[in-house]
C-alpha cells in the first residue's frame, strides 16, 4: 500500500521564528502518532539551502529532507501551469501527495494547502510598508484564487477571510497549532540558564520579537507606574530586535532610559530555543501583551508548561483561552501594573515539577490530535 507523502515547507526564517516553529511543530505532531498510523505516512520537509539549519532540530522526525533552489521551484510550477498538454505528474518527480504550507498555482503537480496566519495589515496598516502590504495582498489573493484548501490559524482569521474572500469561503479550514516541547528540555536545570544570563530569581518573561504590534511599550509603561510605588519587578525579554523596525526598538530603549528601568528590563535578544524554554520554566509568569496575533506561539509554549500568564485581551488570545491566565486591557498599563504587582508578591520561581509532568501528558495528547487534524484535512482536500 502506497504511503501518503506529506511534504512540509519550512515556512519561517531567522527573521520570523514563528513560521519556523510552526513547521517544526507540524513535523513533531505527525511523528508523534502511534506506530501504526505513522507507518502509513511518508513525511518530508523541504526548504531553501539558506534555511537548512532550521530543519536540523526535526531531522529525527522526518523521512526525507529536500533542499530546493528558488529557481527550481519557480520553474517546476511555471511549467506545470503553462505546458497544459503534458500530464502534471511529470512535474512531480518526488511523488509528493500534499505540500504545505505554500503557494503553487491553479494547475499543480500535487495537492497543496495555503496558510494565512492572520490579516494584521488590514487592522494596522501603519505597521507595514506599502510594499509589504502589497506583497501580502497579492499572496492572499493568489491563495484564495487557487488553493485546494486554505488553512487559517484561528476563528478570527477565518472570519476575516470569509469577509474578504467570500467566494473561497468553502475551501477554508481552521487548524489551531500546538506547541511541542522536546523531552530533553526537561532534563535541563533552568537555574543554570538564569545564572548564565545573570538574572534574578524572580522575573517575568516576554518572548516576542521587537515589532510594534508585540506591544512591549505597554509593559515598559506598567513598570514605570510600579516604580512610582517602589515596586521593582524584573522583565526579561527574549526575541530578535534585528529587523526592519529598528527605529521602534530605539524608541523603546529611549523610554527605558527615561524611566530609569535599565536594571529591570533585561533584553537578551534571540537566544537558543532550549534556553528560552528554560527561562519560561523558571519565570514567575509569562507576559503576552500583543496587539495582534494569528495564534500566539508564546501562549501555546506556556500552556505546554502550564505556566501562569498575563495576557492582553486581544480576541485571538481570548479564543486560545489558556489556563492559569489573567487578561488585561491591551492599552491599559495601569491594569497590567496592578496584576504584575499582585503576582510579583504571590508567585514563586519555577519549575513546579509535578505541574510540568501533568502538562507534558496533556501536551502529548494535544499534539497527537493536532497531527490527526492535519492528516484529515490532507485526505479531504487532496486530489
Secondary structure, 3 states (H helix, E strand, C coil): CCCEEEEEECCCECCEHHHHHHHHHHHHHHHCCCHHHHCCEEEEEEEEHHHHHHHHHHHHHCCEEEEECHHHHHHHHHHHHHCCCCCHHHHCCCCCCEEECCCCCCCCCCEEEEEECCCHHHHCHHHCCHHHHHHHHHHHHHHHHHCCEEEECCHHHHHHHHHHCHHHHHHEEECCCCCCCCHHHHHCCHHHHHHHCCCCCCCEEEECCCCHHHCHHHHHHHHHHHHHCCCCCCEEEECCCCCCCHHHHHHHHHHHHHCCCCCCEEEEECCCHHHHHHHHHHCCEEEECCCCCCCCHHHHHHHHHCCCEEEECCHHHHHHCCCCEEEECCCCHHHHHHHHHHHHHHCCCCCCHHHHHHHHHHHHHHHHHHHHHHHHHHHHHCC
